[in-house]
């Protein structure tokens, strides 16, 4: 996940510079959103999917353990 975060920071830096060179503010905002924010959001979402899956399994395992302890 840390490598993905470094890539995201670098890519956002590049897209901010590209957006700053656009002729209008609207085109700068649009280029930042479509070239920067959207791809980075997808990258972080996919990079964090394994962590979310493991966290869900852990919660289910703890709930099952608590249920078994309550029955005993």
Secondary structure, 3 states (H helix, E strand, C coil): CHHHHHHHHHHHHHHHHHHHCCCCHHHHHHHHHHHHHHHHHHHHHHHCHHHHHHHHHHHHHHHHHHHHHHHC
